[in-house]
Amino acid sequence: MKTNPTTAFLYLAICLARVGGLDGEEMRDSRRSSCGRNDDQCFTNWYKSVGVGGFVDEIVSPTNQQNPGFTIDESKLFLSGLTLLTELVDRVYGEGLRARAHGSKWSLNNIAYTDDVVVNSQGLTYRKIGIEDETHVTPEYIDIRNRLAIVQSGVMTTDINKDLSEKSLALSTNAATDGQRLVGAVSTGTHGSAVNYGSMPEFVRAIHIVIPGEHVLIQRASDVVITESFAEWLGGARVINDDTLFNAAVVSFGSFGIIHALIIEAEPLYKLRLQSKQFNYDQVRPVLESLDPSSLGFEGIGSELPFHFEVAINAYRRNNGGCFVRLFEKIAVTDQAFSTQAEGNVFSREGANDTSIDLYEAMGTAFRPAMGLLPSAFLKRRVYGRVLQIVLRNFFKTNQKRLQGASRKPHEWFTSRNNGSPSTTSPIAGTGLEFGVPADRVVEVIEIIFDIVRDDPLAGQIAMRFIKKSSATLGFNKYDLTATVEMSGPYDVVFFRNQGRVRQKIKEAIAASGIPHTYHWGQDFPINDEWVRNAYGSSVDEWKQARLDFLGDAIDTFSNDLLEDLGLYP
């Protein structure tokens, strides 16, 4: 009799777990996550994260493929996918089911999961740069309508970046890499380190959402971009101009309906000039307190933070060259350069492989299962410290002198080798934890983490970026200047299961400290409503009321268990 490899591995995991004292919750996570990756009734995320996903009654994958004998305007190839979404939503609502949508499955929690109906948006890849018809935009946007883009929910960030570049345009900010779907990145408040701009939701001008019985275009009343004529072109959408609704829906992780598309505004193409260095933590600590980088000796950098400023710390070598600083200065591209770009200088992912690496991917490649079984904190600090030093040196390019001072388009920096393909998966099961805190409290957070990982080492870095406040009601970056503190790394139920315990200690310590904080909606966070209420206060009620007013009795259609656990369900 042949043994199913998945069953055999699960049996081994259970045996090892019993020896190691795996608790009941982790055992349930192990069983739930054991459904096979090729099982068409199973949802798992890209990172194979513990406790994320499980069996699904129905997984639907709409596409824009045309029906035989049915042709439409080439500029409206999205209509088939839109029709399938509207029919699906009506059926789900009529049958009293719940639906959630996913893109690249990069969320490190169950925000995109329900066991009823999961919508795979990866086949909805329509995008269009520029709006030709003047009647489709308001007078304020006529002169820059070439910078508006229609982006369907299955479009990857890497693809819209390339399309924009060919038109001498760029996104105003980017995430650390580009394998996620743009709609998913926006909906969870994904960010880069654009100190004076903010996160990705800030370039959204309108949201096209499918709800029972109709599809709706939502934009701010204070910033009306598209017209009724455009809504008719988009398949007969109803237009709602409402700041409160827009600000709630733009970061709503699929909870206001199934997002079909976004209307975004790009900006003229620019380049980013890289500088990165290694320091001791004691050298960088005063900079984190003052936000004055002038003492670090970067060329041309004064007392103000540049366009992009980030720091990563190897806690086990922090005063032995284990503090890495990377910054980018924003450089305008001339009109002459625009015309050169438009002549066919198309970005090649292959050409960027020597300069780009995703930190999650790097961690997964560097940490091997045996490292999680090291018997003492001393050995873990030694081994983790060595691995992290190698990973961070590669990520921050401090070992590539030829790149210091190099200027490239933003999407040529913020990309990676494998994450641009929806068929890849993380090299090792992993997770990530990311706090948002007021910038003037970031050192306190870092040193709380230092105290914990000294005795209970974490297999991961402590990374910081700085971003402007979000306009979204539940924006992760809710402070005037938000410092993000991120820890990514391996976590499974066998080899690195202790990593869950360490992250839990960190969550509890930050909560007990009284430091105001949020959690990134796309990463790990406590499954309770206390932190949400503490973080957002009355904004929670505003968000819930906007959702209830918009969806009415269809509110349950776009809910899931996690939303209820977080206190975001009326």
HUWOSUL-V280016 format. One line per field, one symbol per residue. phi: phi as a letter, one per 40 degrees, with the letter a starting at -180 (. if undefined). psi: psi as a letter, one per 40 degrees, with the letter a starting at -180 (. if undefined). burial: 1 if it has 24 or more other ideal C-beta (glycine too) atoms within 12 Angstrom, else 0. A space follows every 50 residues. Layout:
phi = ???
psi = ???
burial = ???
This chain:
phi = .cbcdcccccccccccccccgcccccccdcccccccccccbbbbcdcfcc gbgicbcabbbcbccccdgbbbddcbcccccccccccccccccccgbbbb bbbcgcccaccbbaccbbbcccccbcaacgbcccccbcdcbdcbccccbc bcccccddccccccccbfbaccabccabcccdcccccbgdbbacdbbhbc dcccbabbbcbdgabbbbacccacbbbcccccccggcccbbacccccccc bbfgcbhcccabbbbcbddbbbccaaabacdcccdcccccfbccccgccg bccbccdbaabbbcccbcbbgbbbbbbbccbcbcdccdccccchcccbcc ccccbbaccccccccccbdcccbdcbcccccccdccccccccccccgccb ccccgcbacdccccaacbccbcccbccadaaabbcbbddcbccccdcccd cccccbcbcicbbbbbacdcccdbcdcccdbcccbbbbicabcbcbcccc ccccdcdccccccgcdabbcccbcaccacccccccbfccccccccccccc cfccccdbbaccdcccgbbd
psi = hihhdddddddddddddddefhidddddddddeeiideheehhiidefih ehaaihdhhhgiiehiihehiihdefeeddddddddddddddddefiihi iibefehfafdehiechhhheeegfhihhihdhdeeiiddedefeeeiih hieehiddddddddddefiiidiiidaeeiiddddddefiibfgdedaid ddehdihhhhiheiihhhihdeghdiiddddddfefihhhhhdddddddd gefeeeahhdiihihiiiiiihhhhiiiiiddddddddddfhedeefhhe hbeihadhhihihhdefdfffehhhhihhhhihidddddddeeeghhhdd eedeeihhddddddddhidddeeheidddddddddddddddddddefeeg deeheihiideedgiiddeeheeiiidihiiihhihihdeeddddddddd ddeddgihgiihihihiiiieidfhdgeidhhhhhhhiaihaecdfdedd dddddddddddddehhiiiheeaiihgieddddddebedddddddddddd dbeedddfiidddddefeh.
burial = 00000000010010011000010001101111111000000111111111 11110101111111000000000001111111111101110110001111 11111111111111111111111111111110000111001000111111 11111111111111111111111111111111111111111111101111 11111111111101111111001111100110111010111101111111 11111111111111111111111111111010111011001010010100 10001111111111111100111111111110100001001000001010 01001111111111111010110100000110111111111111111100 00100111111111111111010111111111111111101111111111 01100111111111111111111111111011111111111111111111 11111110111000111111111111100011011100110011011101 10011111110110011110
